[in-house]
Amino acid sequence: ALPGSNAPRLLAEWEPAGVIAHLSTAGDAEAVEALGRPAVNVSGVLRDVSVPRVGLDDEAVGALAAEHFIDRGFRNFGYIGERNTAYSDRRLAGYRQSLHEQGRDCEVFVERGGPVSAYNERSWKRSDAAITRWLRSFPTPVAVFACNDVMAVRLSEGCRLAAVGGNMGKPVS
């Protein structure tokens, strides 16, 4: 990500021969595009950006997660991702497609994307409660695919809270 609102000016003053950037906002992308220099985006956050992107095949990541869970005998599936984040949407698409090919579906929980630092205690607690309610709605065992490491931590905390509440880990017929 580019450092703050002075990024376009700083980039222009720097006069780089090229840019490799983690473009996570439209403003970042516009600043890099305005340079008229070769550029590569290493972020999967934005959609429809003219800066070429290099990264993971997110649909394949989702498909592999589904295949992994199916191979281990799971019959109940979930996905926890970030809203308005291109890579999360692509991972969900690959996950769902692979599940559908096996005659299965998944329940989805999406949360606003953005840096962890943007959360405050109140929003964390509200989000934790929502994730916990969502997890308690599943028959168990359930396999849940998280779109990234941050959401995996959120999922783990939701599982802990659901188990503390007594409604997690009991098979439902």
SERO-4910 file (N, C-alpha, C, O; in steps of 0.05 Angstrom, whole numbers):
BEGIN
 pado doro    nc1    nc2    nc3   cac1   cac2   cac3    cc1    cc2    cc3    oc1    oc2    oc3
  Ala    A     17    -24      0      0      0      0     18     25      0     40     24     10
  Leu    A      8     45    -11     23     70    -13     19     86     13     -2     86     25
  Pro    A     40    100     22     39    113     49     24    140     49     35    161     44
  Gly    A     -2    138     55    -17    163     61    -25    179     37    -21    171     14
  Ser    A    -36    202     42    -48    219     21    -27    233      5    -33    244    -17
  Asn    A     -2    234     13     20    246     -2     32    227    -23     50    235    -37
  Ala    A     21    203    -24     33    183    -42     36    192    -71     58    188    -82
  Pro    A     15    203    -83     19    211   -111     42    231   -115     58    228   -134
  Arg    A     44    251    -97     65    270    -99     92    258    -95    111    263   -109
  Leu    A     94    241    -74    119    228    -68    129    209    -91    152    209    -98
  Leu    A    110    195   -103    117    178   -125    127    194   -149    147    187   -161
  Ala    A    114    216   -155    122    233   -177    150    245   -172    166    246   -190
  Glu    A    155    253   -147    182    264   -141    203    243   -142    226    249   -150
  Trp    A    197    219   -134    216    198   -134    225    189   -162    247    182   -166
  Glu    A    206    191   -181    211    184   -209    222    156   -212    243    152   -223
  Pro    A    207    136   -203    217    109   -205    217     99   -234    201    108   -250
  Ala    A    234     80   -240    234     68   -267    210     50   -270    201     45   -292
  Gly    A    201     39   -248    178     21   -248    168     18   -219    181     27   -201
  Val    A    145      6   -216    133      3   -190    122    -26   -186    108    -36   -204
  Ile    A    129    -37   -164    116    -62   -155    101    -54   -129    114    -46   -110
  Ala    A     74    -55   -130     59    -44   -108     36    -62    -99     25    -78   -115
  His    A     29    -60    -74      6    -73    -63    -17    -53    -64    -20    -37    -46
  Leu    A    -32    -53    -86    -53    -33    -91    -79    -42    -78    -92    -61    -87
  Ser    A    -87    -28    -57   -111    -36    -43   -133    -15    -43   -155    -19    -33
  Thr    A   -127      8    -56   -148     29    -59   -147     39    -87   -126     37   -101
  Ala    A   -169     50    -96   -170     62   -123   -150     85   -125   -138     89   -146
  Gly    A   -147    100   -104   -128    122   -104    -99    113   -108    -84    126   -122
  Asp    A    -92     91    -95    -65     79    -99    -62     72   -129    -41     78   -141
  Ala    A    -81     59   -140    -80     50   -168    -77     74   -187    -61     74   -205
  Glu    A    -93     95   -182    -92    119   -198    -65    133   -197    -54    142   -217
  Ala    A    -53    133   -173    -27    146   -169     -5    131   -185     12    143   -197
  Val    A     -7    105   -184     13     89   -199      8     91   -229     28     94   -244
  Glu    A    -17     90   -237    -23     93   -266    -14    120   -277     -4    122   -299
  Ala    A    -17    141   -261    -10    168   -269     20    171   -275     28    190   -289
  Leu    A     36    154   -263     65    156   -268     73    150   -297     93    159   -307
  Gly    A     56    133   -310     63    125   -337     87    107   -339    100    105   -360
  Arg    A     94     94   -317    117     76   -316    107     47   -315     84     42   -308
  Pro    A    124     27   -321    116     -1   -318    108     -5   -288    122      4   -270
  Ala    A     87    -20   -284     78    -26   -257     66    -53   -255     55    -64   -275
  Val    A     68    -65   -231     56    -91   -226     42    -89   -198     54    -79   -179
  Asn    A     18    -98   -197      2    -99   -173      5   -127   -161      0   -147   -174
  Val    A     13   -129   -135     16   -154   -122     -7   -160   -102     -5   -177    -85
  Ser    A    -28   -144   -104    -51   -147    -87    -75   -158   -102    -78   -152   -126
  Gly    A    -91   -174    -89   -115   -184   -101   -140   -170    -92   -162   -181    -95
  Val    A   -137   -147    -79   -160   -133    -67   -178   -120    -88   -203   -123    -86
  Leu    A   -167   -106   -107   -183    -90   -126   -192   -106   -150   -179   -125   -158
  Arg    A   -214    -97   -161   -224   -108   -186   -220    -86   -208   -217    -63   -201
  Asp    A   -218    -94   -232   -219    -76   -255   -198    -54   -253   -204    -30   -255
  Val    A   -173    -61   -248   -151    -42   -247   -134    -47   -271   -129    -70   -278
  Ser    A   -125    -26   -284   -110    -29   -309    -81    -37   -303    -67    -46   -321
  Val    A    -72    -35   -278    -45    -44   -271    -45    -74   -270    -61    -86   -256
  Pro    A    -27    -87   -286    -27   -117   -286    -22   -128   -258     -7   -116   -242
  Arg    A    -35   -150   -252    -32   -163   -226    -18   -189   -228    -22   -204   -247
  Val    A     -2   -195   -209     11   -221   -206      3   -231   -178      5   -216   -158
  Gly    A     -4   -256   -176    -12   -267   -150    -22   -295   -153    -17   -308   -173
  Leu    A    -35   -304   -133    -46   -331   -132    -70   -335   -151    -83   -315   -157
  Asp    A    -74   -359   -159    -99   -366   -173   -120   -371   -152   -122   -394   -142
  Asp    A   -134   -350   -145   -152   -352   -122   -175   -372   -125   -183   -385   -106
  Glu    A   -185   -375   -150   -205   -395   -154   -194   -423   -149   -208   -440   -138
  Ala    A   -169   -428   -158   -157   -454   -153   -152   -459   -123   -155   -481   -113
  Val    A   -146   -438   -108   -142   -440    -79   -169   -449    -66   -169   -467    -50
  Gly    A   -191   -437    -74   -217   -445    -64   -224   -473    -72   -235   -488    -55
  Ala    A   -219   -481    -96   -225   -508   -106   -208   -528    -90   -219   -549    -82
  Leu    A   -183   -523    -85   -166   -541    -70   -176   -544    -41   -175   -566    -30
  Ala    A   -186   -523    -29   -197   -524     -2   -221   -543     -2   -223   -560     16
  Ala    A   -239   -539    -21   -263   -557    -22   -255   -586    -26   -265   -603    -12
  Glu    A   -236   -591    -44   -228   -619    -49   -215   -631    -24   -220   -654    -18
  His    A   -199   -615    -10   -187   -624     15   -208   -633     35   -206   -654     47
  Phe    A   -228   -616     39   -249   -622     58   -266   -646     50   -272   -663     66
  Ile    A   -272   -648     24   -288   -670     14   -273   -696     17   -284   -717     25
  Asp    A   -247   -696     10   -230   -720     13   -229   -730     41   -224   -753     46
  Arg    A   -233   -712     60   -232   -720     89   -260   -727     99   -263   -732    123
  Gly    A   -280   -729     82   -306   -739     90   -326   -718    101   -347   -726    111
  Phe    A   -319   -693    100   -338   -673    110   -363   -672     92   -361   -676     68
  Arg    A   -385   -666    105   -411   -663     90   -423   -635     94   -441   -628     80
  Asn    A   -413   -620    114   -423   -593    119   -400   -574    115   -377   -578    124
  Phe    A   -406   -552    101   -385   -534     92   -393   -504     97   -416   -497     95
  Gly    A   -373   -489    103   -377   -460    107   -353   -445     94   -332   -456     89
  Tyr    A   -358   -419     91   -337   -401     80   -339   -375     95   -361   -364     98
  Ile    A   -316   -365    105   -316   -339    118   -296   -321    102   -273   -328     99
  Gly    A   -307   -299     93   -291   -282     75   -296   -252     81   -309   -245    100
  Glu    A   -284   -236     64   -286   -207     66   -303   -195     44   -300   -203     21
  Arg    A   -320   -177     51   -338   -164     32   -322   -144     15   -303   -132     25
  Asn    A   -329   -142    -10   -317   -123    -29   -287   -127    -32   -273   -107    -35
  Thr    A   -279   -152    -31   -250   -158    -35   -249   -179    -57   -259   -201    -55
  Ala    A   -236   -172    -79   -236   -188   -103   -225   -217    -97   -237   -236   -106
  Tyr    A   -203   -219    -83   -191   -246    -79   -210   -263    -62   -212   -287    -67
  Ser    A   -224   -251    -43   -243   -266    -27   -266   -277    -44   -274   -300    -42
  Asp    A   -276   -260    -62   -298   -268    -80   -288   -290    -98   -303   -309   -103
  Arg    A   -264   -288   -109   -254   -309   -127   -249   -335   -112   -255   -357   -123
  Arg    A   -239   -334    -87   -235   -359    -72   -262   -372    -66   -264   -396    -67
  Leu    A   -282   -356    -59   -309   -367    -54   -320   -380    -79   -331   -401    -78
  Ala    A   -316   -367   -102   -326   -378   -128   -313   -405   -133   -327   -424   -141
  Gly    A   -287   -408   -130   -274   -433   -134   -283   -455   -114   -286   -478   -121
  Tyr    A   -286   -446    -89   -295   -465    -68   -323   -475    -74   -329   -499    -74
  Arg    A   -341   -456    -80   -369   -464    -87   -371   -481   -111   -385   -501   -111
  Gln    A   -356   -474   -132   -357   -490   -157   -348   -518   -152   -361   -537   -161
  Ser    A   -327   -522   -137   -317   -549   -131   -337   -564   -114   -342   -588   -119
  Leu    A   -349   -550    -95   -370   -563    -78   -394   -571    -95   -404   -593    -93
  His    A   -403   -553   -113   -426   -558   -130   -421   -582   -148   -439   -598   -154
  Glu    A   -396   -585   -158   -390   -607   -175   -393   -634   -161   -396   -655   -173
  Gln    A   -392   -633   -134   -395   -657   -118   -423   -658   -105   -428   -675    -87
  Gly    A   -441   -641   -114   -469   -641   -104   -471   -629    -76   -490   -636    -61
  Arg    A   -453   -611    -70   -454   -599    -43   -455   -568    -45   -451   -557    -66
  Asp    A   -461   -555    -22   -462   -526    -21   -449   -517      5   -441   -534     21
  Cys    A   -447   -491      9   -436   -481     34   -451   -457     44   -465   -443     28
  Glu    A   -449   -452     69   -460   -428     82   -438   -407     82   -415   -414     86
  Val    A   -445   -382     77   -425   -361     74   -429   -340     95   -451   -331    100
  Phe    A   -406   -331    106   -406   -308    124   -385   -289    113   -362   -296    110
  Val    A   -394   -265    106   -375   -244     97   -376   -221    116   -396   -213    126
  Glu    A   -352   -209    119   -349   -186    137   -334   -164    121   -321   -170    102
  Arg    A   -338   -140    130   -324   -118    117   -294   -124    116   -283   -135    135
  Gly    A   -282   -117     94   -253   -120     92   -239    -96    103   -252    -77    110
  Gly    A   -213    -98    105   -198    -75    114   -178    -82    135   -178   -105    145
  Pro    A   -161    -64    142   -140    -70    161   -151    -76    189   -171    -64    198
  Val    A   -138    -94    203   -147   -101    230   -147    -76    248   -163    -74    266
  Ser    A   -129    -57    243   -127    -33    259   -152    -16    257   -156      2    273
  Ala    A   -169    -21    236   -193     -5    233   -215    -14    252   -235      1    255
  Tyr    A   -212    -37    265   -232    -47    284   -227    -34    311   -204    -29    319
  Asn    A   -249    -29    325   -246    -21    353   -258    -43    370   -269    -63    360
  Glu    A   -256    -41    396   -266    -62    414   -295    -69    409   -303    -92    409
  Arg    A   -311    -48    406   -340    -53    402   -346    -68    376   -361    -87    376
  Ser    A   -332    -60    355   -337    -74    329   -326   -102    330   -337   -120    318
  Trp    A   -303   -107    344   -293   -134    347   -313   -152    361   -319   -174    351
  Lys    A   -324   -142    383   -343   -158    399   -368   -164    383   -379   -186    383
  Arg    A   -378   -144    368   -402   -147    352   -397   -168    330   -413   -185    324
  Ser    A   -373   -166    318   -366   -185    297   -362   -213    308   -371   -232    296
  Asp    A   -348   -215    331   -344   -241    344   -371   -254    350   -375   -278    345
  Ala    A   -390   -238    359   -417   -249    366   -431   -259    340   -444   -280    341
  Ala    A   -428   -244    319   -441   -252    293   -428   -278    283   -443   -296    273
  Ile    A   -402   -280    284   -388   -304    274   -396   -328    292   -401   -349    282
  Thr    A   -398   -323    318   -405   -345    336   -434   -355    331   -439   -379    330
  Arg    A   -453   -336    327   -480   -344    320   -480   -360    294   -494   -381    292
  Trp    A   -465   -351    274   -464   -365    249   -454   -393    253   -465   -412    242
  Leu    A   -432   -396    268   -420   -423    272   -440   -441    287   -441   -465    281
  Arg    A   -455   -430    306   -473   -447    321   -497   -456    304   -511   -475    312
  Ser    A   -501   -444    281   -523   -452    263   -516   -478    248   -534   -489    235
  Phe    A   -491   -487    248   -483   -510    232   -487   -536    246   -484   -538    270
  Pro    A   -495   -557    231   -492   -584    241   -462   -590    241   -447   -580    225
  Thr    A   -453   -606    260   -425   -613    261   -421   -642    255   -439   -658    259
  Pro    A   -397   -650    246   -374   -633    241   -378   -616    216   -393   -623    198
  Val    A   -364   -593    216   -366   -575    193   -338   -566    186   -320   -563    203
  Ala    A   -333   -563    160   -308   -554    149   -312   -525    140   -329   -521    122
  Val    A   -297   -506    151   -300   -478    143   -274   -468    131   -253   -471    143
  Phe    A   -275   -457    107   -252   -446     93   -252   -416     98   -272   -402     93
  Ala    A   -230   -406    108   -226   -377    113   -210   -365     89   -191   -377     80
  Cys    A   -218   -341     80   -206   -329     56   -177   -321     61   -162   -319     41
  Asn    A   -169   -316     86   -141   -307     91   -135   -312    121   -151   -322    136
  Asp    A   -110   -306    128   -101   -311    155   -117   -295    176   -123   -306    198
  Val    A   -123   -270    171   -138   -254    190   -166   -266    195   -175   -268    218
  Met    A   -179   -274    173   -206   -286    177   -204   -314    190   -222   -322    204
  Ala    A   -181   -328    186   -177   -353    200   -175   -349    230   -185   -365    246
  Val    A   -162   -328    238   -160   -321    267   -188   -314    277   -195   -323    299
  Arg    A   -203   -299    262   -230   -292    270   -247   -317    273   -263   -320    292
  Leu    A   -244   -335    254   -258   -361    255   -251   -377    280   -268   -388    293
  Ser    A   -225   -378    285   -215   -393    309   -228   -382    334   -236   -397    352
  Glu    A   -228   -355    336   -240   -342    360   -270   -348    361   -281   -353    383
  Gly    A   -283   -348    339   -312   -354    338   -317   -383    347   -336   -388    361
  Cys    A   -300   -401    339   -302   -429    347   -298   -432    378   -313   -446    391
  Arg    A   -278   -417    388   -274   -418    417   -298   -407    432   -307   -420    452
  Leu    A   -309   -385    423   -333   -374    436   -357   -392    433   -373   -394    452
  Ala    A   -360   -404    410   -383   -422    406   -381   -446    425   -401   -456    436
  Ala    A   -357   -457    428   -352   -480    446   -358   -473    475   -369   -488    490
  Val    A   -349   -449    483   -354   -439    510   -384   -437    515   -393   -442    538
  Gly    A   -399   -429    495   -428   -426    498   -442   -453    498   -466   -454    503
  Gly    A   -429   -474    492   -441   -501    494   -455   -511    470   -465   -534    470
  Asn    A   -457   -496    448   -472   -506    425   -454   -515    402   -464   -519    380
  Met    A   -429   -518    406   -411   -526    385   -399   -553    391   -394   -559    414
  Gly    A   -395   -569    371   -383   -595    375   -402   -617    380   -394   -639    386
  Lys    A   -428   -612    379   -448   -632    383   -460   -639    356   -472   -622    343
  Pro    A   -457   -664    347   -468   -672    321   -498   -667    320   -513   -672    339
  Val    A   -507   -658    297   -535   -654    292   -543   -673    269   -530   -673    249
  Ser    A   -565   -688    273   -573   -706    252   -587   -693    229   -594   -705    210
***
